[in-house]
Amino acid sequence: MIKFLDLKAINDSFEPELSQSIKRVLDAGWYLLGNEVKSFEQEYASYIGTKHCIGVANGLDALRLILRAYIELGVMEEGDEIIVPANTYIASILAITDNRLVPILVEPDINNYNLDPFLIEGKITSRTKGILLVHLYGQNAMCPEIQRLVDKYNLKLIEDNAQAAGCYEPTKSPEGGIISQQQPKRTGSIGNAAGHSFYPGKNLGCLGDGGAVTTNNDELANVIRALANYGSNKKYMNDYQGLNSRLDEIQAAILRTKLPRLDADNQRRNEIAKYYLENIKKPEIILPVSKFFFEPANLKIKTSSNPPPYGGNEGGFSHVWHLFVIRTPHREKLQQHLTDNGVQTLIHYPVPPHKQLAYKSWNNISFPITERVHKEVLSLPISSAITDKEAEKVVESICSFK
């Protein structure tokens, strides 16, 4: 069976450094708010391209804390509205409602599954204070139209970068024009603040829950750091009614081991995605669509001193292929066919947020594009651990589907 995601194989590829990093923490005898977390925060901020990184317990907390900090700073208040994709993972929406803010769901673009920028302006009201932009499946969701709206309406742009660690915004627009002459930005540094997840299955994953906030705003960073530590900037002195949301030393040490190889690992995902796109030829299967998946940004990306034995390391792409998602009206039959042929697949996600019992007041609302996406999508195996032969087997199995 080709596993959808072989985490053991991925983690084994980092040995013995991974075990050594854990032992380093054990030998130090310091398990929270120590040198490993401090060093990872500095390294990840440098990687993303921001002044600040605050390690937190998970990706949901990262988003919760950003919004809570804006409330503490008086930028937002309960009842304010936040634009968010209707087809995102529910964590994006939970972060909004947990702060007693109001999610305003907007349909995605059916071609790339990210927020449709041209449907946003019609949803903006006097209570709209921000856009929560989700880089879904690992693809950059930022575009000039969203920046225009952010500037026009003075909105906060918050990135949900849980699935897109290492992704860059493209240098050209869909029409072929130049977006920026400057060095392209990584997702996570484009907006006012960004939430990141290091859940084990992410492109940069630890061995448990973990997350981070990145931002260039000094004041926001200070409030978030305090809120995540019981509302305290100084021990036993509590300025806010905070919570306990901290990245621990072992997870930080693991992430420090994996971070230098992230771009090379994303490059491998890129190679597999390109192979899938070039070789899956079934009219009833809809493949990801973009002009920019394989157009490198004008830069050289970082790699470790001992990169994996595959491919090149130049580029920087607008999709890091956290998930390779196809779409078909025959999803259940295709999934069973692939299972029968030894290929494990998953569905991201079977039920959209507005149809969940958690938000039962929305259950009668119709978002037809979102509902179609959730009804038809199927995620194929993709990771840095997949071999060429396994990728070939995936393609052969799909092409034999009738």
Phi, psi and omega per residue, in radians:
M1 nan 2.244 3.010
I2 -1.436 1.961 -3.118
K3 -1.180 2.561 3.059
F4 -1.047 -0.749 3.118
L5 -2.608 1.950 -3.106
D6 -1.633 1.517 -3.081
L7 -1.148 -0.587 3.126
K8 -1.113 -0.761 3.129
A9 -1.110 -0.698 3.123
I10 -1.106 -0.832 -3.108
N11 -1.221 -0.590 3.073
D12 -1.065 -0.535 -3.108
S13 -1.214 -0.219 3.114
F14 -1.724 0.047 3.130
E15 -1.413 2.639 0.055
P16 -1.500 0.066 -3.030
E17 -1.105 -0.594 -3.100
L18 -1.140 -0.839 3.111
S19 -1.119 -0.635 3.122
Q20 -1.130 -0.615 3.135
S21 -1.183 -0.662 3.099
I22 -1.161 -0.760 3.128
K23 -1.088 -0.593 3.121
R24 -1.049 -0.692 3.109
V25 -1.216 -0.772 3.140
L26 -1.060 -0.718 -3.140
D27 -1.177 -0.576 -3.136
A28 -1.246 -0.539 3.134
G29 1.270 0.368 3.140
W30 -2.221 2.155 -2.892
Y31 -2.052 -0.236 3.106
L32 -2.420 2.474 3.040
L33 0.894 0.829 3.139
G34 -1.991 -2.757 -3.046
N35 -1.203 -0.560 -3.130
E36 -1.149 -0.790 3.114
V37 -1.125 -0.805 3.142
K38 -1.034 -0.766 -3.128
S39 -1.184 -0.731 3.120
F40 -1.109 -0.733 3.125
E41 -1.017 -0.743 3.119
Q42 -1.161 -0.747 -3.106
E43 -1.211 -0.692 -3.126
Y44 -1.273 -0.654 3.063
A45 -1.061 -0.735 3.101
S46 -1.117 -0.708 3.140
Y47 -1.136 -0.817 -3.113
I48 -1.264 -0.600 -3.137
G49 1.747 0.633 3.121
T50 -2.193 2.872 3.110
K51 -1.278 -0.597 -2.985
H52 -2.217 2.524 2.908
C53 -2.395 2.280 3.099
I54 -2.084 2.007 3.110
G55 -1.262 2.323 3.134
V56 -2.323 -3.131 -2.968
A57 -1.282 -0.498 -3.082
N58 -2.955 3.019 -3.098
G59 -1.193 -0.640 3.094
L60 -1.083 -0.797 3.108
D61 -1.057 -0.629 3.127
A62 -0.997 -0.805 3.127
L63 -1.235 -0.721 3.110
R64 -1.003 -0.765 -3.057
L65 -1.224 -0.617 3.091
I66 -1.055 -0.880 -3.104
L67 -1.155 -0.695 3.126
R68 -1.105 -0.683 3.128
A69 -1.117 -0.681 3.105
Y70 -1.133 -0.580 3.077
I71 -1.195 -0.772 3.126
E72 -1.086 -0.566 -3.136
L73 -1.461 -0.051 3.126
G74 1.403 0.166 3.126
V75 -1.349 -0.570 3.109
M76 -2.279 2.828 3.035
E77 -2.525 2.824 -3.122
E78 -0.911 2.370 -3.124
G79 1.689 -0.241 3.064
D80 -1.191 2.756 -3.019
E81 -1.869 2.503 3.094
I82 -2.212 2.122 3.063
I83 -1.214 2.350 -3.117
V84 -2.625 2.562 3.115
P85 -1.097 2.474 3.124
A86 -1.273 -0.381 -3.033
N87 -1.842 0.331 -3.134
T88 -1.364 2.938 2.953
Y89 -1.131 2.549 -2.956
I90 -1.060 -0.388 -3.133
A91 -1.003 -0.641 -3.136
S92 -1.034 -0.688 -3.098
I93 -1.404 -0.648 3.094
L94 -1.005 -0.662 -3.140
A95 -1.090 -0.580 -3.138
I96 -1.307 -0.916 -3.076
T97 -1.198 -0.508 3.106
D98 -1.079 -0.462 3.114
N99 -1.692 0.230 -3.141
R100 1.024 0.532 2.959
L101 -1.686 2.932 -3.016
V102 -1.929 2.010 3.074
P103 -1.273 2.289 3.036
I104 -1.918 1.840 -3.030
L105 -1.367 2.359 3.133
V106 -2.244 2.405 -3.098
E107 -1.141 2.704 3.085
P108 -1.530 2.927 2.915
D109 -1.333 2.159 -3.066
I110 -1.110 -0.332 -3.106
N111 -1.434 -0.545 -3.091
N112 -2.240 -0.065 3.049
Y113 1.227 0.002 3.032
N114 -1.524 2.893 -3.136
L115 -0.866 2.258 3.111
D116 -1.346 1.910 -3.034
P117 -1.111 -0.424 -3.062
F118 -1.534 0.057 3.023
L119 -1.838 -0.054 -3.029
I120 -1.298 -0.831 -2.975
E121 -1.020 -0.611 3.116
G122 -1.176 -0.221 -3.134
K123 -1.774 -0.094 -3.091
I124 -1.395 2.295 3.091
T125 -2.211 -3.064 3.110
S126 -1.180 -0.292 3.139
R127 -1.653 -0.070 -3.116
T128 -1.262 2.179 -3.108
K129 -2.080 -0.199 -3.109
G130 -2.929 2.900 3.022
I131 -2.098 2.185 3.025
L132 -1.685 1.800 -3.022
L133 -1.638 2.087 -3.104
V134 -1.807 2.116 3.081
H135 -1.482 1.332 -2.945
L136 -1.198 2.441 3.106
Y137 1.139 0.023 -3.117
G138 1.846 0.108 -3.103
Q139 -1.794 2.338 3.064
N140 -0.946 2.301 -3.138
A141 -1.910 -0.039 -3.104
M142 -1.389 2.538 3.115
C143 -2.719 2.897 -3.099
P144 -1.027 -0.581 -3.128
E145 -1.143 -0.690 3.102
I146 -1.151 -0.716 3.098
Q147 -1.100 -0.654 3.102
R148 -1.058 -0.749 -3.117
L149 -1.221 -0.693 3.101
V150 -1.042 -0.764 -3.139
D151 -1.236 -0.754 -3.075
K152 -1.123 -0.738 -3.040
Y153 -1.827 0.132 3.116
N154 0.936 0.931 -3.096
L155 -1.712 2.653 2.982
K156 -1.439 2.328 3.084
L157 -1.837 1.981 -3.129
I158 -1.972 2.212 -3.114
E159 -1.701 2.300 2.911
D160 -1.659 1.694 -3.050
N161 -1.772 0.425 -3.056
A162 -1.043 -0.551 -3.050
Q163 -1.872 0.079 -2.929
A164 -2.268 0.552 3.140
A165 -1.047 2.137 3.134
G166 1.718 -0.115 -3.109
C167 -1.302 2.623 3.062
Y168 -2.036 2.627 2.935
E169 -1.281 2.506 -3.124
P170 -1.206 2.769 3.141
T171 -1.579 -0.210 -3.137
K172 -2.161 2.670 3.085
S173 -1.478 2.886 3.087
P174 -1.000 -0.412 3.125
E175 -1.485 -0.057 3.101
G176 1.714 -0.118 -3.137
G177 -1.348 2.796 3.134
I178 -1.367 2.207 3.072
I179 -1.365 -0.790 -3.085
S180 -2.669 2.480 3.052
Q181 -1.504 -0.153 -3.070
Q182 -1.464 2.955 3.066
Q183 -0.997 2.246 -3.125
P184 -1.068 2.573 -3.137
K185 -1.624 2.584 2.967
R186 -1.361 2.587 2.952
T187 -1.052 2.502 -3.010
G188 1.784 -0.222 3.080
S189 -2.201 0.079 -3.043
I190 -1.430 -0.724 -3.074
G191 -1.645 -2.824 3.120
N192 -1.322 -0.536 3.111
A193 -2.843 2.795 -3.112
A194 -2.498 2.510 3.028
G195 -1.786 2.429 -3.116
H196 -2.202 2.554 3.070
S197 -2.070 2.426 3.055
F198 -2.049 0.519 3.017
Y199 -0.871 2.525 -3.003
P200 -0.895 -0.552 -3.094
G201 -1.453 -0.053 -3.133
K202 -1.301 2.883 3.122
N203 -0.996 -0.656 2.971
L204 -2.014 1.739 -3.042
G205 -2.105 2.523 3.051
C206 -1.665 -2.806 -3.118
L207 -1.918 0.591 3.133
G208 3.095 -2.755 3.068
D209 -1.404 2.585 3.078
G210 -2.988 2.691 3.124
G211 -2.799 3.128 3.134
A212 -2.794 2.755 2.977
V213 -2.024 2.359 2.987
T214 -2.072 2.496 3.139
T215 -2.871 2.783 3.016
N216 -1.766 -0.032 -3.050
N217 -1.573 1.988 -3.084
D218 -1.054 -0.835 -3.079
E219 -1.140 -0.760 3.120
L220 -1.082 -0.748 -3.132
A221 -1.081 -0.725 -3.137
N222 -1.124 -0.706 3.140
V223 -1.199 -0.744 3.130
I224 -1.086 -0.767 -3.133
R225 -1.072 -0.699 3.110
A226 -1.195 -0.822 -3.122
L227 -1.005 -0.647 -3.106
A228 -1.291 -0.212 -3.096
N229 -2.110 0.992 3.109
Y230 1.123 0.324 -3.112
G231 1.365 0.396 -2.988
S232 -2.068 2.287 2.956
N233 -1.693 -0.336 3.134
K234 -2.378 2.376 -3.036
K235 -0.920 2.257 3.120
Y236 1.211 0.162 3.037
M237 -2.076 2.005 -3.001
N238 -1.969 1.957 -3.134
D239 -1.518 -0.393 -3.099
Y240 -2.336 2.832 2.984
Q241 -1.469 1.419 -2.985
G242 -1.562 -2.839 3.112
L243 -2.446 3.051 3.136
N244 -1.804 1.761 -3.102
S245 -2.503 1.579 -3.025
R246 -2.296 2.417 2.987
L247 -1.287 2.286 -3.094
D248 -1.555 2.940 -3.027
E249 -1.137 -0.675 -3.125
I250 -1.152 -0.789 3.130
Q251 -1.120 -0.670 3.108
A252 -1.109 -0.714 3.123
A253 -1.124 -0.686 3.097
I254 -1.117 -0.772 -3.135
L255 -1.144 -0.624 3.097
R256 -1.112 -0.601 3.118
T257 -1.206 -0.653 -3.046
K258 -1.498 -0.515 -3.024
L259 -0.992 -0.753 -3.099
P260 -1.080 -0.321 -3.118
R261 -1.798 0.045 -3.027
L262 -1.051 -0.780 -3.108
D263 -1.138 -0.686 3.098
A264 -1.162 -0.678 3.098
D265 -1.159 -0.681 3.073
N266 -1.131 -0.613 3.082
Q267 -1.075 -0.686 3.099
R268 -1.131 -0.728 3.061
R269 -1.029 -0.704 3.125
N270 -1.052 -0.733 3.135
E271 -1.118 -0.731 3.127
I272 -1.152 -0.758 3.133
A273 -1.053 -0.736 3.132
K274 -1.106 -0.696 3.110
Y275 -1.107 -0.766 3.096
Y276 -1.044 -0.822 -3.075
L277 -1.124 -0.598 -3.100
E278 -1.442 -0.309 -2.988
N279 -2.115 -0.244 3.033
I280 -1.484 1.902 -3.069
K281 -2.212 1.437 3.109
K282 -2.357 2.061 -3.052
P283 -1.058 -0.462 -3.115
E284 -1.488 -0.007 3.118
I285 -1.963 2.115 -3.102
I286 -1.645 2.129 -3.114
L287 -1.631 2.796 3.035
P288 -0.964 2.491 -3.070
V289 -2.197 2.174 2.992
S290 -2.941 2.587 3.076
K291 -1.398 -0.223 -2.890
F292 -2.024 0.095 -3.097
F293 -0.940 -0.752 -2.973
F294 -2.014 0.344 3.075
E295 -1.660 1.892 -3.060
P296 -1.201 2.538 2.994
A297 -1.230 2.887 -3.092
N298 -1.487 1.234 -3.115
L299 -2.853 2.927 2.978
K300 -1.890 2.272 -3.108
I301 -1.537 2.772 -3.122
K302 -1.320 2.543 2.984
T303 -2.408 2.897 3.117
S304 -1.332 2.923 3.090
S305 -1.229 -0.330 3.095
N306 -2.221 1.258 -3.082
P307 -1.197 2.809 3.107
P308 -1.066 2.732 -3.056
P309 -1.400 0.944 3.084
Y310 -2.590 2.534 2.879
G311 0.986 3.119 3.128
G312 -1.559 -3.077 -3.115
N313 -2.414 0.323 3.099
E314 -1.690 2.623 3.063
G315 2.322 -2.177 -2.984
G316 2.085 1.906 -2.908
F317 -2.085 2.822 -3.109
S318 -1.468 0.104 3.067
H319 -2.542 2.216 3.109
V320 -1.884 0.155 2.940
W321 0.936 0.856 2.948
H322 -1.000 -0.684 3.043
L323 -2.333 2.493 2.983
F324 -1.880 1.874 -2.961
V325 -1.940 2.107 3.015
I326 -1.811 2.971 3.140
R327 -2.410 2.393 3.102
T328 -2.749 2.507 3.050
P329 -1.226 -0.162 3.138
H330 -1.842 0.665 -2.980
R331 -1.012 -0.868 -3.053
E332 -1.100 -0.717 3.127
K333 -1.171 -0.716 3.120
L334 -1.153 -0.756 -3.140
Q335 -1.072 -0.719 3.107
Q336 -1.157 -0.697 3.098
H337 -1.050 -0.765 3.136
L338 -1.171 -0.702 3.071
T339 -1.040 -0.779 3.133
D340 -1.097 -0.428 -3.141
N341 -1.739 0.234 3.042
G342 1.403 0.491 3.121
V343 -2.145 2.043 -3.140
Q344 -1.494 2.330 3.096
T345 -2.260 2.865 3.061
L346 -2.333 2.881 3.110
I347 -1.979 2.074 3.100
H348 -2.071 1.562 0.228
Y349 -2.432 2.544 -3.002
P350 -1.216 -0.546 -3.078
V351 -2.195 2.147 -3.140
P352 -1.223 2.747 -3.095
P353 -0.952 -0.670 -3.063
H354 -1.307 -0.074 3.062
K355 -1.888 0.098 3.137
Q356 -1.446 2.592 3.107
L357 -1.079 -0.517 3.131
A358 -1.016 -0.483 3.123
Y359 -2.156 0.963 -3.014
K360 -1.110 -0.390 3.102
S361 -1.199 -0.274 3.120
W362 -1.678 -0.109 -2.923
N363 -1.024 -0.439 -3.127
N364 -1.639 -0.018 3.095
I365 -1.351 2.506 -3.125
S366 -1.875 2.173 2.954
F367 -2.196 1.484 -2.954
P368 -1.071 -0.651 3.135
I369 -1.193 -0.808 3.099
T370 -1.013 -0.800 -3.108
E371 -1.128 -0.640 3.093
R372 -1.152 -0.766 3.122
V373 -1.011 -0.874 -3.086
H374 -1.167 -0.431 -3.137
K375 -1.418 -0.419 -2.962
E376 -2.022 -0.249 -3.015
V377 -1.350 2.586 3.089
L378 -2.544 2.283 -3.093
S379 -1.725 2.239 3.138
L380 -1.604 2.756 3.089
P381 -1.035 2.282 3.032
I382 -2.752 2.252 3.093
S383 -2.987 3.028 3.111
S384 -1.238 -0.226 -3.081
A385 -1.639 -0.164 -3.106
I386 -1.282 2.348 3.136
T387 -1.529 2.881 3.081
D388 -1.036 -0.716 -3.135
K389 -1.115 -0.660 3.113
E390 -1.175 -0.710 3.088
A391 -1.084 -0.706 3.093
E392 -1.091 -0.698 3.127
K393 -1.123 -0.691 3.093
V394 -1.049 -0.822 -3.122
V395 -1.129 -0.797 3.122
E396 -1.033 -0.705 -3.132
S397 -1.162 -0.703 3.113
I398 -1.178 -0.750 -3.096
C399 -1.199 -0.319 3.099
S400 -1.558 -0.029 -3.125
F401 -1.247 2.323 3.124
K402 -2.181 nan nan
